[in-house]
Amino acid sequence: MSRLPIKSFIITTMEPLRATERDRVNQVLAGVSHHTFQLGQHWIVKTRLSARQLRDVLNQSTHQPTSFLILRLNHEAAWTNTCEQEAQWLKTHL
């Protein structure tokens, strides 16, 4: 069992993805993360991977060249106008 810490990241794309590409990103992230939450073209991910490792995995997963921005999150967060399910996920996993 890995002893690397679990970190939280937000991943976004610089351009819109087709539904098939978004589905592929979801599949890939599900395989490398402990929790994944998709909000449109953005994903919040909890994983033991680094930002660079996430980048490499995502680059290998898409059929078209895609620009991803991957940012590590700290423990401070705020949001507004989210449904109860989204707010609960954010409270639990951030």
Contacts in CASP RR format, 6 or more apart in sequence:
PFRMAT RR
TARGET T0000
AUTHOR 0000-0000-0000
METHOD contacts of the structure
MODEL  1
MSRLPIKSFIITTMEPLRATERDRVNQVLAGVSHHTFQLGQHWIVKTRLS
ARQLRDVLNQSTHQPTSFLILRLNHEAAWTNTCEQEAQWLKTHL
2 48 0 8 1.000
4 48 0 8 1.000
5 48 0 8 1.000
6 34 0 8 1.000
6 46 0 8 1.000
6 47 0 8 1.000
6 48 0 8 1.000
7 46 0 8 1.000
7 47 0 8 1.000
7 48 0 8 1.000
7 49 0 8 1.000
7 50 0 8 1.000
7 72 0 8 1.000
7 73 0 8 1.000
8 44 0 8 1.000
8 45 0 8 1.000
8 46 0 8 1.000
8 72 0 8 1.000
8 73 0 8 1.000
8 93 0 8 1.000
8 94 0 8 1.000
9 44 0 8 1.000
9 45 0 8 1.000
9 46 0 8 1.000
9 47 0 8 1.000
9 51 0 8 1.000
9 54 0 8 1.000
9 70 0 8 1.000
9 71 0 8 1.000
9 72 0 8 1.000
9 73 0 8 1.000
10 42 0 8 1.000
10 43 0 8 1.000
10 44 0 8 1.000
10 45 0 8 1.000
10 70 0 8 1.000
10 71 0 8 1.000
10 73 0 8 1.000
11 29 0 8 1.000
11 42 0 8 1.000
11 43 0 8 1.000
11 44 0 8 1.000
11 45 0 8 1.000
11 54 0 8 1.000
11 58 0 8 1.000
11 68 0 8 1.000
11 69 0 8 1.000
11 70 0 8 1.000
11 71 0 8 1.000
12 41 0 8 1.000
12 42 0 8 1.000
12 43 0 8 1.000
12 68 0 8 1.000
12 69 0 8 1.000
13 41 0 8 1.000
13 66 0 8 1.000
13 67 0 8 1.000
13 68 0 8 1.000
13 69 0 8 1.000
14 66 0 8 1.000
14 67 0 8 1.000
14 68 0 8 1.000
14 69 0 8 1.000
15 66 0 8 1.000
15 67 0 8 1.000
16 41 0 8 1.000
17 25 0 8 1.000
17 41 0 8 1.000
17 62 0 8 1.000
17 66 0 8 1.000
21 62 0 8 1.000
21 63 0 8 1.000
21 64 0 8 1.000
21 66 0 8 1.000
22 38 0 8 1.000
22 40 0 8 1.000
22 41 0 8 1.000
24 61 0 8 1.000
24 62 0 8 1.000
24 63 0 8 1.000
25 43 0 8 1.000
25 58 0 8 1.000
25 61 0 8 1.000
25 62 0 8 1.000
26 36 0 8 1.000
26 38 0 8 1.000
26 43 0 8 1.000
27 61 0 8 1.000
28 57 0 8 1.000
28 58 0 8 1.000
28 61 0 8 1.000
29 36 0 8 1.000
29 43 0 8 1.000
29 45 0 8 1.000
29 58 0 8 1.000
30 36 0 8 1.000
32 47 0 8 1.000
32 49 0 8 1.000
32 54 0 8 1.000
32 57 0 8 1.000
33 45 0 8 1.000
33 46 0 8 1.000
33 47 0 8 1.000
33 49 0 8 1.000
34 46 0 8 1.000
34 47 0 8 1.000
34 48 0 8 1.000
35 44 0 8 1.000
35 45 0 8 1.000
35 46 0 8 1.000
35 93 0 8 1.000
36 43 0 8 1.000
36 44 0 8 1.000
36 45 0 8 1.000
36 46 0 8 1.000
37 43 0 8 1.000
37 44 0 8 1.000
37 45 0 8 1.000
37 86 0 8 1.000
37 89 0 8 1.000
37 90 0 8 1.000
37 93 0 8 1.000
39 86 0 8 1.000
44 73 0 8 1.000
44 90 0 8 1.000
44 93 0 8 1.000
44 94 0 8 1.000
45 54 0 8 1.000
46 93 0 8 1.000
47 54 0 8 1.000
49 57 0 8 1.000
51 70 0 8 1.000
51 71 0 8 1.000
51 72 0 8 1.000
54 70 0 8 1.000
55 68 0 8 1.000
55 70 0 8 1.000
58 66 0 8 1.000
58 68 0 8 1.000
58 70 0 8 1.000
59 66 0 8 1.000
59 68 0 8 1.000
73 94 0 8 1.000
75 94 0 8 1.000
77 90 0 8 1.000
77 94 0 8 1.000
79 86 0 8 1.000
79 87 0 8 1.000
79 90 0 8 1.000
82 90 0 8 1.000
END
